[in-house]
């Protein structure tokens, strides 16, 4: 995912869901190849991302103003 795609998904509030989808696809591939433990690990991470998708969103932090030095 390039910078433009990343920004798009953040603005559309689907960044966590997009990552979860990628993990699900990789997990399916690993399962087909017999890497069941790794596939299961990714599924747990996918579920965590979907929780984040349903409860949270990413917001850009504004830079903190610096206190002038004396």
N, C-alpha and C positions, 0 to 999 in steps of 0.2 A: 504494500500500500504506500503510495507516494504522499507527499505533504498535502497536495490538493485533496486527495481521497480521504486522508485522515481528517482534515478540516471539515470536509463535507459530512462525514459520519458523526463527528462531534456536534456540528450545528444541527443535524437532523435528530440528535439524541438517540442514535442507534449504534454507537461505537461498541458498547459491551456486547450487544446482540450480534454484531458483525464478527467480532472476535470469537464469540461462542460458536457461530456457524463454521468458521474456519477450523476451530478445534474439533468440532463434530466430524467434519469431513476427513481430517487427518486421523482421528480416532477410528473411523470406519475403515480407512486404508490399513491402519496398523492391525486391526482385528482380522481383516482378510489375510494378512501376512503372518498371522499367528502370534503377534505381540500383544497378548491379551492384557497383561499388567499395565503396559504403557497406554493402551487404548482406554483402560478403565480410569487411569489417572487423568487423562485428558477429559473424559466424561465428567469427572468430579469438578474439574476446573470449568468446564462448560456450564455446569449447573450453577456454580458460584457467579459466573459472569451473567447468567440470566437473572439471578437474584439482584445483582447490581443494576442490571438493565431496568428491572421493574421498580427499584426503590431509589435510584440515584441518577444524577446527571453530572457531566463534566462542565465546569465553568472556569473560564480563564481568570487567573489571579491578577489583580492589578499590582504593579510594583509599589512596594512600600516607600513612602517618602523618607528621605534621609534627614536625620537631624543635623543641622549645620554644626561643624566642628568649631570649637571655641579657641 
